[in-house]
Amino acid sequence: MSPFRKILFFGIIYLAMVILLEVVFRILPVQESMAWLPVNEENPIRRFEPNRSFTWSEHWNLCLVNQLKSNNYGFISAIDYDASSNIPLTAVIGDSFIEAAMVDQTRTAVAVLNTAFQGRRRFYSFAASGAQLSTYIAYAKYAKKEFHPDGYVFLLVGNDFDESLSSYNVEEGYHYFVKDTEGGLTLTDKRVDY
């Protein structure tokens, strides 16, 4: 076999393998980008591109596969948020426990509450994996400005406190407490843009 034919033969085999792998990975439930919006002056809180469906999975073996949807405001929710509704609203604020990407969207705590109180009270979640207490306060301010809730529920876990300090942890897209001139902590509008 001539060198040109060998190169052509191996080139065709390589191309066939690449195409086969591409087909396999398109079939597997590989996690897609969740498509975070930029966090900046115009968009001061962390959320996703609105009205987008995507696949979420975890680890190398693609376990906990879930199909998710971001709503009209860019939060992981099976329902769209309505700022003009006159039904009383509770803002549920937290991190991955509230975002619940690994749970079917009709079975999250917020979805169950919306079903149980349908027509009498709304529950909107404001959450992001990795969020902490200082970012929860930013979510609360956002919810107050956009939706005027009459109640708030915050889910706090142990690491929400230390991860809120800019001296210990800084990740793009979140808000932090900073030390003031008297040695105390102050929540400022300091955020790390994403």
N, C-alpha and C positions, 0 to 999 in steps of 0.2 A: 504494500500500500504506500502510495507516495506521501510525502510530508503534508502536501496541501490537503489531501483527502483525510488524513489523520486529524488535522486542525479543524476541517469542516465537520467531520464526524463528532469530535468532542465538543465543538461549538454547538451543534444541534442538540446533543445530549444535555449540555449545560442549560441551554435555552428551554428545553422541555422540562427540566427539573425546576427551573425558576417559575415557569408558567404553572406547573403542578402545585408548587408551594403556594403561589398566589391564590389559586383556586381553593386550596385547603384552608388557608387563613381567612379567606372571605366567608367560608362556611362556618368556621369555628366562632364561638361567641367572644371574640377578642374585644376588650374594652375600648370604646371609642373615646375621643376627647370629649370632656364635659363642656368645653368651650366657655371658659370664664370670660366675662366682660372685663375690659380694663377697669381698674380702680384708680380714680383720679378726681380732680376737682368737680367735673361735671357728673360723675358717677361715683359717689363717695363710699359705696358699700359693695361687698363682694356678692356677686350673683352671676347667673349663667346667661347666655344668649336666650332671649325669649322664644317661646313656641318651637322648641326643638326636641326631637326624639332621638334617643341614643341607647346603646347597650352598655351596661355596667357589669363588670365581672372582677373577680379577685384572684390573685396569686397566679403562679405559673400554670396551674392545672385548670384555670378558668372556672373556679367554683363560684357559687353564689351568683349565678347569672341573673340579671334583672333588666327589664326594658323600662327606661325612665322617660319622663317628659318634663321639660321646663315649661312653666306657665307663661302667661302674657307679661308678667313682671320679671321673669327669669329665675324664679325659685322652683325647686323640685316639688311639684304638686300636681295632683290629678285634676285640680280645679283652677280656673282662672280667678284672679282677684278682681273685685269690683269696688273701686274707691267711692262710687256714688251710692252704693246700697245703704238703706236705712236699717238693716238688720244689725243688732248689736254685734260687736266684733271683739274677740280676744286674740291678741298677738302672742304666738307661741315662739319663743326665741331660744336658740341653743346652737349646738354643734352637730356632729354626725349623728347623735342620738335622735335629733329632731329632723335633720335632713333625710336620714334613713335610706340611703341609696341602695342598701342591701335588702330592703323590704319592699314587697309589692306595694305600689302607691295607693292602692285601695285599702291596705291593711296597716298603714302607719298610724301612730297615735293621733295625729291631727286629722287624718282621714276618718278614723273611727269616731272621733268627736263630732266632725261635721255631719256624719251620717246620723248619729244619735240625736243631735240638736237641729236637724234640718229644718230650715224655715224660722227657727227661734233664735239661733245664735250662730255666728260664723267663727271659724278658727282658721287663721292664716299663719303659716310657719315662715319664719325668717331665720335661716340657719345656713351654715356651711361647715363642712368637715374641717377641723383644725381651728375653728373660731374659739374665742375665749371671752372672759367676762368683759373686758374693755370693748371688744367688738360687739358683744351683746348690747351694750349701751348705745353704740352707733346704730345697730339694728332697731332698737327701741325708738331712737330719735327719728329714724327714717319712717318707721311704721306710724308714729304720731303725726308726722308731717303729711304723709301720703294717704293714710287710711283712718285716722282719728279713732283708734280702738278705745273702748271703755274699760278694758282689762288687759293685763299682761301676765304671762306665765314664763318664767325663766327656768331652764333646766341647767343646774350647776353641778359640775363634777370637780374633783379635787385639783386637777391640773389647770382649771380655768383661772386660778388666782396667780400662780407664778408665771404662767404663759402670757399674762396680761402686762407684765413688766418689760419695758423696752430694754432694760439692762440684762435680761435673761434670754429673751427670745425675740427675734425679729424676722417675720416672714412677709413677703409681698402680699398686699391686698387686705391686711388686717389693721386694726387700731390698737394703740397701746397707752398705758399709763406712763407718765414721765415724772421724774423727781422734780419738785418745785424748789424754789430758793430757800425754803425753810426746812428742807429735808423730807417733806411729806410727798405723797403721790397725788397727782392731778391728772384727770382725764382731759386731755386736750383734743383738738381735732387732728392731732398727729396721727397720720396713717402712713403706711408704706405703700406707695402707689405700685400698681401691677400693670 
